């Protein structure tokens, strides 16, 4: 059950430097919808932490912090462990609650353009696309992660079906 996060050949991932516990605390205490926090991928096999980063803290970035996998930890095209890998970078606001940035596909090493936005308080949409044309892309729906703590090497606890 390797991550089903591929968007037309693009593997999407999100977040920067806040710890998992801090991100979860910020999410649970937030009263205003926020893109920040922990997000479960549409395949329910990856959790990403979206945090403030670069551009004086006005951008958003995302890293993979939880994975559902068997055997060895998945590695990117350069042989690095995917756990903690920054896959969403430099997302800047383009509209209220809509951000534009870049997504790394760890399998190919390619970087693609993307949008993220909240469609509901606990629902994040992510659209990755090629050739600078959002029409040439695919949208995934991620939900806010409310599961248990991650084990060693970003191992996700079993998810209810």
ABEGO torsion letter per residue (X at the ends): XBBAABBGGBBBBBEBABBAAAAAAAAAABABBBABEBBBBAAGABBBBBBBBEGGGABBBBBBABBBBBEBBBBBAAGBBABGBBABBGBBBABBGBBBBBBBBAAAGBBBBBBBBBABAABBBBBBBBGGBAABBBBBBBBBBABBBBBBGGBBBBBBX
